[in-house]
Amino acid sequence: MPKFSLISEYNNIIKEAPKQKSNKTKYQEYIIEVESKECSVYIPLRECENFENVISEETSIDEDQLRRLMREFRGIRNKDK
């Protein structure tokens, strides 16, 4: 009997286990105007249609509205632009 049979058994189980697919979320980039400045935001693809509907209804967006929209649609704001 090997000295570390549990470790070798564990390693065999790990090798035989199927690889998990990564669940990375894909995003769509939108350039929107916030308080007369262009802003780049990323919205998950599953939320894009609803986000576009809300954005098309808004006449102007301020920082507070942008924060609310990012929270509502699980968006990410690009601070570089």
mmCIF file of the N, C-alpha and C atoms, coordinates in Angstrom:
data_MODEL
# 
_entry.id   MODEL 
# 
loop_
_atom_site.group_PDB 
_atom_site.id 
_atom_site.type_symbol 
_atom_site.label_atom_id 
_atom_site.label_alt_id 
_atom_site.label_comp_id 
_atom_site.label_asym_id 
_atom_site.label_entity_id 
_atom_site.label_seq_id 
_atom_site.pdbx_PDB_ins_code 
_atom_site.Cartn_x 
_atom_site.Cartn_y 
_atom_site.Cartn_z 
_atom_site.occupancy 
_atom_site.B_iso_or_equiv 
_atom_site.pdbx_formal_charge 
_atom_site.auth_seq_id 
_atom_site.auth_comp_id 
_atom_site.auth_asym_id 
_atom_site.auth_atom_id 
_atom_site.pdbx_PDB_model_num 
ATOM 1   N N  . MET A 1 1  ? 0.850   -1.177 0.000   1.00 0.00 ? 1  MET A N  1 
ATOM 2   C CA . MET A 1 1  ? 0.000   0.000  0.000   1.00 0.00 ? 1  MET A CA 1 
ATOM 3   C C  . MET A 1 1  ? 0.896   1.239  0.000   1.00 0.00 ? 1  MET A C  1 
ATOM 4   N N  . PRO A 1 2  ? 0.615   2.200  -0.917  1.00 0.00 ? 2  PRO A N  1 
ATOM 5   C CA . PRO A 1 2  ? 1.423   3.412  -0.954  1.00 0.00 ? 2  PRO A CA 1 
ATOM 6   C C  . PRO A 1 2  ? 1.266   4.219  0.332   1.00 0.00 ? 2  PRO A C  1 
ATOM 7   N N  . LYS A 1 3  ? 2.302   4.973  0.610   1.00 0.00 ? 3  LYS A N  1 
ATOM 8   C CA . LYS A 1 3  ? 2.330   5.747  1.839   1.00 0.00 ? 3  LYS A CA 1 
ATOM 9   C C  . LYS A 1 3  ? 1.247   6.831  1.859   1.00 0.00 ? 3  LYS A C  1 
ATOM 10  N N  . PHE A 1 4  ? 1.010   7.479  0.700   1.00 0.00 ? 4  PHE A N  1 
ATOM 11  C CA . PHE A 1 4  ? 0.018   8.559  0.623   1.00 0.00 ? 4  PHE A CA 1 
ATOM 12  C C  . PHE A 1 4  ? -1.085  8.172  -0.350  1.00 0.00 ? 4  PHE A C  1 
ATOM 13  N N  . SER A 1 5  ? -1.787  7.132  -0.053  1.00 0.00 ? 5  SER A N  1 
ATOM 14  C CA . SER A 1 5  ? -2.798  6.641  -0.974  1.00 0.00 ? 5  SER A CA 1 
ATOM 15  C C  . SER A 1 5  ? -3.958  7.619  -1.149  1.00 0.00 ? 5  SER A C  1 
ATOM 16  N N  . LEU A 1 6  ? -4.322  8.335  -0.100  1.00 0.00 ? 6  LEU A N  1 
ATOM 17  C CA . LEU A 1 6  ? -5.409  9.301  -0.215  1.00 0.00 ? 6  LEU A CA 1 
ATOM 18  C C  . LEU A 1 6  ? -5.059  10.431 -1.182  1.00 0.00 ? 6  LEU A C  1 
ATOM 19  N N  . ILE A 1 7  ? -3.818  10.889 -1.136  1.00 0.00 ? 7  ILE A N  1 
ATOM 20  C CA . ILE A 1 7  ? -3.403  11.972 -2.040  1.00 0.00 ? 7  ILE A CA 1 
ATOM 21  C C  . ILE A 1 7  ? -3.413  11.483 -3.482  1.00 0.00 ? 7  ILE A C  1 
ATOM 22  N N  . SER A 1 8  ? -2.899  10.293 -3.733  1.00 0.00 ? 8  SER A N  1 
ATOM 23  C CA . SER A 1 8  ? -2.884  9.789  -5.109  1.00 0.00 ? 8  SER A CA 1 
ATOM 24  C C  . SER A 1 8  ? -4.307  9.522  -5.593  1.00 0.00 ? 8  SER A C  1 
ATOM 25  N N  . GLU A 1 9  ? -5.176  9.058  -4.706  1.00 0.00 ? 9  GLU A N  1 
ATOM 26  C CA . GLU A 1 9  ? -6.569  8.838  -5.073  1.00 0.00 ? 9  GLU A CA 1 
ATOM 27  C C  . GLU A 1 9  ? -7.257  10.165 -5.403  1.00 0.00 ? 9  GLU A C  1 
ATOM 28  N N  . TYR A 1 10 ? -6.986  11.193 -4.625  1.00 0.00 ? 10 TYR A N  1 
ATOM 29  C CA . TYR A 1 10 ? -7.543  12.520 -4.877  1.00 0.00 ? 10 TYR A CA 1 
ATOM 30  C C  . TYR A 1 10 ? -7.049  13.061 -6.221  1.00 0.00 ? 10 TYR A C  1 
ATOM 31  N N  . ASN A 1 11 ? -5.771  12.914 -6.503  1.00 0.00 ? 11 ASN A N  1 
ATOM 32  C CA . ASN A 1 11 ? -5.211  13.384 -7.772  1.00 0.00 ? 11 ASN A CA 1 
ATOM 33  C C  . ASN A 1 11 ? -5.848  12.668 -8.954  1.00 0.00 ? 11 ASN A C  1 
ATOM 34  N N  . ASN A 1 12 ? -6.140  11.378 -8.822  1.00 0.00 ? 12 ASN A N  1 
ATOM 35  C CA . ASN A 1 12 ? -6.796  10.627 -9.898  1.00 0.00 ? 12 ASN A CA 1 
ATOM 36  C C  . ASN A 1 12 ? -8.221  11.140 -10.132 1.00 0.00 ? 12 ASN A C  1 
ATOM 37  N N  . ILE A 1 13 ? -8.924  11.464 -9.072  1.00 0.00 ? 13 ILE A N  1 
ATOM 38  C CA . ILE A 1 13 ? -10.282 11.991 -9.201  1.00 0.00 ? 13 ILE A CA 1 
ATOM 39  C C  . ILE A 1 13 ? -10.250 13.340 -9.915  1.00 0.00 ? 13 ILE A C  1 
ATOM 40  N N  . ILE A 1 14 ? -9.300  14.193 -9.545  1.00 0.00 ? 14 ILE A N  1 
ATOM 41  C CA . ILE A 1 14 ? -9.185  15.513 -10.168 1.00 0.00 ? 14 ILE A CA 1 
ATOM 42  C C  . ILE A 1 14 ? -8.885  15.375 -11.657 1.00 0.00 ? 14 ILE A C  1 
ATOM 43  N N  . LYS A 1 15 ? -8.010  14.475 -12.023 1.00 0.00 ? 15 LYS A N  1 
ATOM 44  C CA . LYS A 1 15 ? -7.653  14.280 -13.430 1.00 0.00 ? 15 LYS A CA 1 
ATOM 45  C C  . LYS A 1 15 ? -8.837  13.771 -14.244 1.00 0.00 ? 15 LYS A C  1 
ATOM 46  N N  . GLU A 1 16 ? -9.670  12.943 -13.651 1.00 0.00 ? 16 GLU A N  1 
ATOM 47  C CA . GLU A 1 16 ? -10.795 12.345 -14.369 1.00 0.00 ? 16 GLU A CA 1 
ATOM 48  C C  . GLU A 1 16 ? -12.016 13.270 -14.432 1.00 0.00 ? 16 GLU A C  1 
ATOM 49  N N  . ALA A 1 17 ? -12.090 14.261 -13.563 1.00 0.00 ? 17 ALA A N  1 
ATOM 50  C CA . ALA A 1 17 ? -13.250 15.154 -13.536 1.00 0.00 ? 17 ALA A CA 1 
ATOM 51  C C  . ALA A 1 17 ? -13.307 15.978 -14.818 1.00 0.00 ? 17 ALA A C  1 
ATOM 52  N N  . PRO A 1 18 ? -14.499 16.126 -15.405 1.00 0.00 ? 18 PRO A N  1 
ATOM 53  C CA . PRO A 1 18 ? -14.608 16.941 -16.621 1.00 0.00 ? 18 PRO A CA 1 
ATOM 54  C C  . PRO A 1 18 ? -14.318 18.409 -16.324 1.00 0.00 ? 18 PRO A C  1 
ATOM 55  N N  . LYS A 1 19 ? -13.733 19.074 -17.291 1.00 0.00 ? 19 LYS A N  1 
ATOM 56  C CA . LYS A 1 19 ? -13.404 20.493 -17.135 1.00 0.00 ? 19 LYS A CA 1 
ATOM 57  C C  . LYS A 1 19 ? -14.694 21.313 -17.166 1.00 0.00 ? 19 LYS A C  1 
ATOM 58  N N  . GLN A 1 20 ? -14.799 22.246 -16.252 1.00 0.00 ? 20 GLN A N  1 
ATOM 59  C CA . GLN A 1 20 ? -15.961 23.129 -16.196 1.00 0.00 ? 20 GLN A CA 1 
ATOM 60  C C  . GLN A 1 20 ? -15.783 24.255 -17.217 1.00 0.00 ? 20 GLN A C  1 
ATOM 61  N N  . LYS A 1 21 ? -16.836 24.564 -17.934 1.00 0.00 ? 21 LYS A N  1 
ATOM 62  C CA . LYS A 1 21 ? -16.797 25.711 -18.831 1.00 0.00 ? 21 LYS A CA 1 
ATOM 63  C C  . LYS A 1 21 ? -16.902 26.976 -17.991 1.00 0.00 ? 21 LYS A C  1 
ATOM 64  N N  . SER A 1 22 ? -16.169 27.990 -18.403 1.00 0.00 ? 22 SER A N  1 
ATOM 65  C CA . SER A 1 22 ? -16.245 29.241 -17.651 1.00 0.00 ? 22 SER A CA 1 
ATOM 66  C C  . SER A 1 22 ? -17.544 29.965 -18.010 1.00 0.00 ? 22 SER A C  1 
ATOM 67  N N  . ASN A 1 23 ? -18.114 30.592 -17.029 1.00 0.00 ? 23 ASN A N  1 
ATOM 68  C CA . ASN A 1 23 ? -19.379 31.320 -17.221 1.00 0.00 ? 23 ASN A CA 1 
ATOM 69  C C  . ASN A 1 23 ? -19.096 32.808 -17.330 1.00 0.00 ? 23 ASN A C  1 
ATOM 70  N N  . LYS A 1 24 ? -18.189 33.176 -18.213 1.00 0.00 ? 24 LYS A N  1 
ATOM 71  C CA . LYS A 1 24 ? -17.860 34.590 -18.376 1.00 0.00 ? 24 LYS A CA 1 
ATOM 72  C C  . LYS A 1 24 ? -19.007 35.290 -19.083 1.00 0.00 ? 24 LYS A C  1 
ATOM 73  N N  . THR A 1 25 ? -19.377 36.441 -18.540 1.00 0.00 ? 25 THR A N  1 
ATOM 74  C CA . THR A 1 25 ? -20.459 37.239 -19.104 1.00 0.00 ? 25 THR A CA 1 
ATOM 75  C C  . THR A 1 25 ? -19.913 38.061 -20.262 1.00 0.00 ? 25 THR A C  1 
ATOM 76  N N  . LYS A 1 26 ? -20.650 38.092 -21.351 1.00 0.00 ? 26 LYS A N  1 
ATOM 77  C CA . LYS A 1 26 ? -20.263 38.895 -22.505 1.00 0.00 ? 26 LYS A CA 1 
ATOM 78  C C  . LYS A 1 26 ? -20.997 40.226 -22.432 1.00 0.00 ? 26 LYS A C  1 
ATOM 79  N N  . TYR A 1 27 ? -20.279 41.296 -22.776 1.00 0.00 ? 27 TYR A N  1 
ATOM 80  C CA . TYR A 1 27 ? -20.817 42.647 -22.664 1.00 0.00 ? 27 TYR A CA 1 
ATOM 81  C C  . TYR A 1 27 ? -20.859 43.344 -24.011 1.00 0.00 ? 27 TYR A C  1 
ATOM 82  N N  . GLN A 1 28 ? -21.781 44.289 -24.123 1.00 0.00 ? 28 GLN A N  1 
ATOM 83  C CA . GLN A 1 28 ? -21.894 45.173 -25.278 1.00 0.00 ? 28 GLN A CA 1 
ATOM 84  C C  . GLN A 1 28 ? -21.500 46.569 -24.812 1.00 0.00 ? 28 GLN A C  1 
ATOM 85  N N  . GLU A 1 29 ? -20.651 47.247 -25.573 1.00 0.00 ? 29 GLU A N  1 
ATOM 86  C CA . GLU A 1 29 ? -20.248 48.597 -25.210 1.00 0.00 ? 29 GLU A CA 1 
ATOM 87  C C  . GLU A 1 29 ? -21.224 49.620 -25.789 1.00 0.00 ? 29 GLU A C  1 
ATOM 88  N N  . TYR A 1 30 ? -21.562 50.614 -24.992 1.00 0.00 ? 30 TYR A N  1 
ATOM 89  C CA . TYR A 1 30 ? -22.410 51.726 -25.417 1.00 0.00 ? 30 TYR A CA 1 
ATOM 90  C C  . TYR A 1 30 ? -21.687 53.026 -25.085 1.00 0.00 ? 30 TYR A C  1 
ATOM 91  N N  . ILE A 1 31 ? -21.727 53.956 -26.001 1.00 0.00 ? 31 ILE A N  1 
ATOM 92  C CA . ILE A 1 31 ? -21.213 55.303 -25.757 1.00 0.00 ? 31 ILE A CA 1 
ATOM 93  C C  . ILE A 1 31 ? -22.439 56.199 -25.572 1.00 0.00 ? 31 ILE A C  1 
ATOM 94  N N  . ILE A 1 32 ? -22.601 56.730 -24.367 1.00 0.00 ? 32 ILE A N  1 
ATOM 95  C CA . ILE A 1 32 ? -23.761 57.574 -24.082 1.00 0.00 ? 32 ILE A CA 1 
ATOM 96  C C  . ILE A 1 32 ? -23.272 58.924 -23.579 1.00 0.00 ? 32 ILE A C  1 
ATOM 97  N N  . GLU A 1 33 ? -24.120 59.916 -23.698 1.00 0.00 ? 33 GLU A N  1 
ATOM 98  C CA . GLU A 1 33 ? -23.775 61.249 -23.247 1.00 0.00 ? 33 GLU A CA 1 
ATOM 99  C C  . GLU A 1 33 ? -24.347 61.466 -21.851 1.00 0.00 ? 33 GLU A C  1 
ATOM 100 N N  . VAL A 1 34 ? -23.449 61.786 -20.923 1.00 0.00 ? 34 VAL A N  1 
ATOM 101 C CA . VAL A 1 34 ? -23.832 62.026 -19.528 1.00 0.00 ? 34 VAL A CA 1 
ATOM 102 C C  . VAL A 1 34 ? -23.350 63.417 -19.166 1.00 0.00 ? 34 VAL A C  1 
ATOM 103 N N  . GLU A 1 35 ? -24.295 64.307 -18.900 1.00 0.00 ? 35 GLU A N  1 
ATOM 104 C CA . GLU A 1 35 ? -23.989 65.690 -18.542 1.00 0.00 ? 35 GLU A CA 1 
ATOM 105 C C  . GLU A 1 35 ? -23.032 66.321 -19.563 1.00 0.00 ? 35 GLU A C  1 
ATOM 106 N N  . SER A 1 36 ? -23.365 66.183 -20.836 1.00 0.00 ? 36 SER A N  1 
ATOM 107 C CA . SER A 1 36 ? -22.623 66.752 -21.973 1.00 0.00 ? 36 SER A CA 1 
ATOM 108 C C  . SER A 1 36 ? -21.225 66.166 -22.170 1.00 0.00 ? 36 SER A C  1 
ATOM 109 N N  . LYS A 1 37 ? -20.959 64.989 -21.606 1.00 0.00 ? 37 LYS A N  1 
ATOM 110 C CA . LYS A 1 37 ? -19.681 64.300 -21.808 1.00 0.00 ? 37 LYS A CA 1 
ATOM 111 C C  . LYS A 1 37 ? -19.973 62.884 -22.285 1.00 0.00 ? 37 LYS A C  1 
ATOM 112 N N  . GLU A 1 38 ? -19.128 62.390 -23.197 1.00 0.00 ? 38 GLU A N  1 
ATOM 113 C CA . GLU A 1 38 ? -19.300 61.008 -23.645 1.00 0.00 ? 38 GLU A CA 1 
ATOM 114 C C  . GLU A 1 38 ? -18.797 60.056 -22.568 1.00 0.00 ? 38 GLU A C  1 
ATOM 115 N N  . CYS A 1 39 ? -19.543 58.986 -22.383 1.00 0.00 ? 39 CYS A N  1 
ATOM 116 C CA . CYS A 1 39 ? -19.212 57.996 -21.366 1.00 0.00 ? 39 CYS A CA 1 
ATOM 117 C C  . CYS A 1 39 ? -19.363 56.607 -21.976 1.00 0.00 ? 39 CYS A C  1 
ATOM 118 N N  . SER A 1 40 ? -18.397 55.744 -21.714 1.00 0.00 ? 40 SER A N  1 
ATOM 119 C CA . SER A 1 40 ? -18.437 54.383 -22.222 1.00 0.00 ? 40 SER A CA 1 
ATOM 120 C C  . SER A 1 40 ? -18.942 53.460 -21.109 1.00 0.00 ? 40 SER A C  1 
ATOM 121 N N  . VAL A 1 41 ? -19.976 52.690 -21.413 1.00 0.00 ? 41 VAL A N  1 
ATOM 122 C CA . VAL A 1 41 ? -20.508 51.728 -20.443 1.00 0.00 ? 41 VAL A CA 1 
ATOM 123 C C  . VAL A 1 41 ? -20.637 50.364 -21.108 1.00 0.00 ? 41 VAL A C  1 
ATOM 124 N N  . TYR A 1 42 ? -20.552 49.335 -20.311 1.00 0.00 ? 42 TYR A N  1 
ATOM 125 C CA . TYR A 1 42 ? -20.674 47.964 -20.787 1.00 0.00 ? 42 TYR A CA 1 
ATOM 126 C C  . TYR A 1 42 ? -21.867 47.310 -20.110 1.00 0.00 ? 42 TYR A C  1 
ATOM 127 N N  . ILE A 1 43 ? -22.755 46.752 -20.929 1.00 0.00 ? 43 ILE A N  1 
ATOM 128 C CA . ILE A 1 43 ? -23.982 46.134 -20.442 1.00 0.00 ? 43 ILE A CA 1 
ATOM 129 C C  . ILE A 1 43 ? -23.962 44.660 -20.860 1.00 0.00 ? 43 ILE A C  1 
ATOM 130 N N  . PRO A 1 44 ? -24.316 43.730 -19.946 1.00 0.00 ? 44 PRO A N  1 
ATOM 131 C CA . PRO A 1 44 ? -24.370 42.315 -20.332 1.00 0.00 ? 44 PRO A CA 1 
ATOM 132 C C  . PRO A 1 44 ? -25.336 42.101 -21.499 1.00 0.00 ? 44 PRO A C  1 
ATOM 133 N N  . LEU A 1 45 ? -24.988 41.191 -22.395 1.00 0.00 ? 45 LEU A N  1 
ATOM 134 C CA . LEU A 1 45 ? -25.800 40.963 -23.593 1.00 0.00 ? 45 LEU A CA 1 
ATOM 135 C C  . LEU A 1 45 ? -27.251 40.638 -23.261 1.00 0.00 ? 45 LEU A C  1 
ATOM 136 N N  . ARG A 1 46 ? -27.482 39.929 -22.179 1.00 0.00 ? 46 ARG A N  1 
ATOM 137 C CA . ARG A 1 46 ? -28.858 39.551 -21.837 1.00 0.00 ? 46 ARG A CA 1 
ATOM 138 C C  . ARG A 1 46 ? -29.695 40.751 -21.398 1.00 0.00 ? 46 ARG A C  1 
ATOM 139 N N  . GLU A 1 47 ? -29.045 41.865 -21.056 1.00 0.00 ? 47 GLU A N  1 
ATOM 140 C CA . GLU A 1 47 ? -29.740 43.071 -20.600 1.00 0.00 ? 47 GLU A CA 1 
ATOM 141 C C  . GLU A 1 47 ? -29.816 44.155 -21.672 1.00 0.00 ? 47 GLU A C  1 
ATOM 142 N N  . CYS A 1 48 ? -29.165 43.945 -22.816 1.00 0.00 ? 48 CYS A N  1 
ATOM 143 C CA . CYS A 1 48 ? -29.023 45.002 -23.833 1.00 0.00 ? 48 CYS A CA 1 
ATOM 144 C C  . CYS A 1 48 ? -30.356 45.535 -24.352 1.00 0.00 ? 48 CYS A C  1 
ATOM 145 N N  . GLU A 1 49 ? -31.272 44.664 -24.669 1.00 0.00 ? 49 GLU A N  1 
ATOM 146 C CA . GLU A 1 49 ? -32.547 45.115 -25.250 1.00 0.00 ? 49 GLU A CA 1 
ATOM 147 C C  . GLU A 1 49 ? -33.298 46.039 -24.288 1.00 0.00 ? 49 GLU A C  1 
ATOM 148 N N  . ASN A 1 50 ? -33.378 45.644 -23.031 1.00 0.00 ? 50 ASN A N  1 
ATOM 149 C CA . ASN A 1 50 ? -34.068 46.475 -22.034 1.00 0.00 ? 50 ASN A CA 1 
ATOM 150 C C  . ASN A 1 50 ? -33.330 47.794 -21.818 1.00 0.00 ? 50 ASN A C  1 
ATOM 151 N N  . PHE A 1 51 ? -32.002 47.731 -21.796 1.00 0.00 ? 51 PHE A N  1 
ATOM 152 C CA . PHE A 1 51 ? -31.207 48.945 -21.620 1.00 0.00 ? 51 PHE A CA 1 
ATOM 153 C C  . PHE A 1 51 ? -31.446 49.916 -22.779 1.00 0.00 ? 51 PHE A C  1 
ATOM 154 N N  . GLU A 1 52 ? -31.449 49.406 -23.993 1.00 0.00 ? 52 GLU A N  1 
ATOM 155 C CA . GLU A 1 52 ? -31.683 50.251 -25.163 1.00 0.00 ? 52 GLU A CA 1 
ATOM 156 C C  . GLU A 1 52 ? -33.065 50.901 -25.115 1.00 0.00 ? 52 GLU A C  1 
ATOM 157 N N  . ASN A 1 53 ? -34.065 50.161 -24.668 1.00 0.00 ? 53 ASN A N  1 
ATOM 158 C CA . ASN A 1 53 ? -35.414 50.726 -24.548 1.00 0.00 ? 53 ASN A CA 1 
ATOM 159 C C  . ASN A 1 53 ? -35.448 51.882 -23.546 1.00 0.00 ? 53 ASN A C  1 
ATOM 160 N N  . VAL A 1 54 ? -34.778 51.721 -22.428 1.00 0.00 ? 54 VAL A N  1 
ATOM 161 C CA . VAL A 1 54 ? -34.767 52.777 -21.403 1.00 0.00 ? 54 VAL A CA 1 
ATOM 162 C C  . VAL A 1 54 ? -33.973 53.976 -21.890 1.00 0.00 ? 54 VAL A C  1 
ATOM 163 N N  . ILE A 1 55 ? -32.825 53.743 -22.502 1.00 0.00 ? 55 ILE A N  1 
ATOM 164 C CA . ILE A 1 55 ? -31.974 54.837 -22.976 1.00 0.00 ? 55 ILE A CA 1 
ATOM 165 C C  . ILE A 1 55 ? -32.681 55.642 -24.065 1.00 0.00 ? 55 ILE A C  1 
ATOM 166 N N  . SER A 1 56 ? -33.416 54.966 -24.936 1.00 0.00 ? 56 SER A N  1 
ATOM 167 C CA . SER A 1 56 ? -34.099 55.679 -26.025 1.00 0.00 ? 56 SER A CA 1 
ATOM 168 C C  . SER A 1 56 ? -35.197 56.602 -25.498 1.00 0.00 ? 56 SER A C  1 
ATOM 169 N N  . GLU A 1 57 ? -35.749 56.299 -24.321 1.00 0.00 ? 57 GLU A N  1 
ATOM 170 C CA . GLU A 1 57 ? -36.798 57.123 -23.728 1.00 0.00 ? 57 GLU A CA 1 
ATOM 171 C C  . GLU A 1 57 ? -36.240 58.318 -22.966 1.00 0.00 ? 57 GLU A C  1 
ATOM 172 N N  . GLU A 1 58 ? -34.987 58.248 -22.532 1.00 0.00 ? 58 GLU A N  1 
ATOM 173 C CA . GLU A 1 58 ? -34.367 59.327 -21.759 1.00 0.00 ? 58 GLU A CA 1 
ATOM 174 C C  . GLU A 1 58 ? -33.928 60.448 -22.688 1.00 0.00 ? 58 GLU A C  1 
ATOM 175 N N  . THR A 1 59 ? -34.212 61.689 -22.294 1.00 0.00 ? 59 THR A N  1 
ATOM 176 C CA . THR A 1 59 ? -33.761 62.829 -23.099 1.00 0.00 ? 59 THR A CA 1 
ATOM 177 C C  . THR A 1 59 ? -32.356 63.246 -22.701 1.00 0.00 ? 59 THR A C  1 
ATOM 178 N N  . SER A 1 60 ? -32.075 63.278 -21.412 1.00 0.00 ? 60 SER A N  1 
ATOM 179 C CA . SER A 1 60 ? -30.727 63.569 -20.932 1.00 0.00 ? 60 SER A CA 1 
ATOM 180 C C  . SER A 1 60 ? -30.483 62.729 -19.681 1.00 0.00 ? 60 SER A C  1 
ATOM 181 N N  . ILE A 1 61 ? -29.216 62.378 -19.478 1.00 0.00 ? 61 ILE A N  1 
ATOM 182 C CA . ILE A 1 61 ? -28.850 61.506 -18.354 1.00 0.00 ? 61 ILE A CA 1 
ATOM 183 C C  . ILE A 1 61 ? -27.840 62.241 -17.491 1.00 0.00 ? 61 ILE A C  1 
ATOM 184 N N  . ASP A 1 62 ? -28.071 62.240 -16.178 1.00 0.00 ? 62 ASP A N  1 
ATOM 185 C CA . ASP A 1 62 ? -27.079 62.809 -15.268 1.00 0.00 ? 62 ASP A CA 1 
ATOM 186 C C  . ASP A 1 62 ? -26.378 61.671 -14.517 1.00 0.00 ? 62 ASP A C  1 
ATOM 187 N N  . GLU A 1 63 ? -25.431 62.021 -13.671 1.00 0.00 ? 63 GLU A N  1 
ATOM 188 C CA . GLU A 1 63 ? -24.620 61.015 -12.965 1.00 0.00 ? 63 GLU A CA 1 
ATOM 189 C C  . GLU A 1 63 ? -25.475 60.087 -12.095 1.00 0.00 ? 63 GLU A C  1 
ATOM 190 N N  . ASP A 1 64 ? -26.460 60.632 -11.416 1.00 0.00 ? 64 ASP A N  1 
ATOM 191 C CA . ASP A 1 64 ? -27.320 59.803 -10.555 1.00 0.00 ? 64 ASP A CA 1 
ATOM 192 C C  . ASP A 1 64 ? -28.128 58.795 -11.369 1.00 0.00 ? 64 ASP A C  1 
ATOM 193 N N  . GLN A 1 65 ? -28.659 59.245 -12.494 1.00 0.00 ? 65 GLN A N  1 
ATOM 194 C CA . GLN A 1 65 ? -29.421 58.333 -13.358 1.00 0.00 ? 65 GLN A CA 1 
ATOM 195 C C  . GLN A 1 65 ? -28.511 57.250 -13.922 1.00 0.00 ? 65 GLN A C  1 
ATOM 196 N N  . LEU A 1 66 ? -27.281 57.633 -14.293 1.00 0.00 ? 66 LEU A N  1 
ATOM 197 C CA . LEU A 1 66 ? -26.335 56.647 -14.821 1.00 0.00 ? 66 LEU A CA 1 
ATOM 198 C C  . LEU A 1 66 ? -26.029 55.590 -13.767 1.00 0.00 ? 66 LEU A C  1 
ATOM 199 N N  . ARG A 1 67 ? -25.788 56.006 -12.537 1.00 0.00 ? 67 ARG A N  1 
ATOM 200 C CA . ARG A 1 67 ? -25.530 55.062 -11.449 1.00 0.00 ? 67 ARG A CA 1 
ATOM 201 C C  . ARG A 1 67 ? -26.708 54.103 -11.271 1.00 0.00 ? 67 ARG A C  1 
ATOM 202 N N  . ARG A 1 68 ? -27.919 54.646 -11.315 1.00 0.00 ? 68 ARG A N  1 
ATOM 203 C CA . ARG A 1 68 ? -29.123 53.817 -11.174 1.00 0.00 ? 68 ARG A CA 1 
ATOM 204 C C  . ARG A 1 68 ? -29.230 52.812 -12.324 1.00 0.00 ? 68 ARG A C  1 
ATOM 205 N N  . LEU A 1 69 ? -28.966 53.283 -13.548 1.00 0.00 ? 69 LEU A N  1 
ATOM 206 C CA . LEU A 1 69 ? -29.033 52.395 -14.712 1.00 0.00 ? 69 LEU A CA 1 
ATOM 207 C C  . LEU A 1 69 ? -27.991 51.295 -14.635 1.00 0.00 ? 69 LEU A C  1 
ATOM 208 N N  . MET A 1 70 ? -26.774 51.623 -14.204 1.00 0.00 ? 70 MET A N  1 
ATOM 209 C CA . MET A 1 70 ? -25.713 50.612 -14.098 1.00 0.00 ? 70 MET A CA 1 
ATOM 210 C C  . MET A 1 70 ? -26.092 49.550 -13.073 1.00 0.00 ? 70 MET A C  1 
ATOM 211 N N  . ARG A 1 71 ? -26.704 49.972 -11.994 1.00 0.00 ? 71 ARG A N  1 
ATOM 212 C CA . ARG A 1 71 ? -27.143 49.018 -10.971 1.00 0.00 ? 71 ARG A CA 1 
ATOM 213 C C  . ARG A 1 71 ? -28.280 48.151 -11.499 1.00 0.00 ? 71 ARG A C  1 
ATOM 214 N N  . GLU A 1 72 ? -29.236 48.785 -12.158 1.00 0.00 ? 72 GLU A N  1 
ATOM 215 C CA . GLU A 1 72 ? -30.421 48.077 -12.652 1.00 0.00 ? 72 GLU A CA 1 
ATOM 216 C C  . GLU A 1 72 ? -30.069 47.054 -13.729 1.00 0.00 ? 72 GLU A C  1 
ATOM 217 N N  . PHE A 1 73 ? -29.143 47.415 -14.623 1.00 0.00 ? 73 PHE A N  1 
ATOM 218 C CA . PHE A 1 73 ? -28.825 46.538 -15.751 1.00 0.00 ? 73 PHE A CA 1 
ATOM 219 C C  . PHE A 1 73 ? -27.488 45.813 -15.598 1.00 0.00 ? 73 PHE A C  1 
ATOM 220 N N  . ARG A 1 74 ? -26.915 45.846 -14.380 1.00 0.00 ? 74 ARG A N  1 
ATOM 221 C CA . ARG A 1 74 ? -25.671 45.135 -14.088 1.00 0.00 ? 74 ARG A CA 1 
ATOM 222 C C  . ARG A 1 74 ? -24.529 45.594 -14.993 1.00 0.00 ? 74 ARG A C  1 
ATOM 223 N N  . GLY A 1 75 ? -24.502 46.879 -15.256 1.00 0.00 ? 75 GLY A N  1 
ATOM 224 C CA . GLY A 1 75 ? -23.509 47.439 -16.161 1.00 0.00 ? 75 GLY A CA 1 
ATOM 225 C C  . GLY A 1 75 ? -22.209 47.805 -15.475 1.00 0.00 ? 75 GLY A C  1 
ATOM 226 N N  . ILE A 1 76 ? -21.203 48.047 -16.318 1.00 0.00 ? 76 ILE A N  1 
ATOM 227 C CA . ILE A 1 76 ? -19.887 48.477 -15.854 1.00 0.00 ? 76 ILE A CA 1 
ATOM 228 C C  . ILE A 1 76 ? -19.571 49.770 -16.579 1.00 0.00 ? 76 ILE A C  1 
ATOM 229 N N  . ARG A 1 77 ? -19.099 50.732 -15.829 1.00 0.00 ? 77 ARG A N  1 
ATOM 230 C CA . ARG A 1 77 ? -18.755 52.026 -16.424 1.00 0.00 ? 77 ARG A CA 1 
ATOM 231 C C  . ARG A 1 77 ? -17.255 52.098 -16.644 1.00 0.00 ? 77 ARG A C  1 
ATOM 232 N N  . ASN A 1 78 ? -16.857 52.512 -17.844 1.00 0.00 ? 78 ASN A N  1 
ATOM 233 C CA . ASN A 1 78 ? -15.439 52.681 -18.146 1.00 0.00 ? 78 ASN A CA 1 
ATOM 234 C C  . ASN A 1 78 ? -15.029 54.073 -17.703 1.00 0.00 ? 78 ASN A C  1 
ATOM 235 N N  . LYS A 1 79 ? -14.202 54.171 -16.696 1.00 0.00 ? 79 LYS A N  1 
ATOM 236 C CA . LYS A 1 79 ? -13.803 55.471 -16.124 1.00 0.00 ? 79 LYS A CA 1 
ATOM 237 C C  . LYS A 1 79 ? -12.743 56.173 -16.971 1.00 0.00 ? 79 LYS A C  1 
ATOM 238 N N  . ASP A 1 80 ? -12.116 55.469 -17.924 1.00 0.00 ? 80 ASP A N  1 
ATOM 239 C CA . ASP A 1 80 ? -11.041 56.077 -18.727 1.00 0.00 ? 80 ASP A CA 1 
ATOM 240 C C  . ASP A 1 80 ? -11.548 57.134 -19.671 1.00 0.00 ? 80 ASP A C  1 
ATOM 241 N N  . LYS A 1 81 ? -12.764 56.959 -20.210 1.00 0.00 ? 81 LYS A N  1 
ATOM 242 C CA . LYS A 1 81 ? -13.259 57.904 -21.208 1.00 0.00 ? 81 LYS A CA 1 
ATOM 243 C C  . LYS A 1 81 ? -14.044 59.013 -20.568 1.00 0.00 ? 81 LYS A C  1 
# 
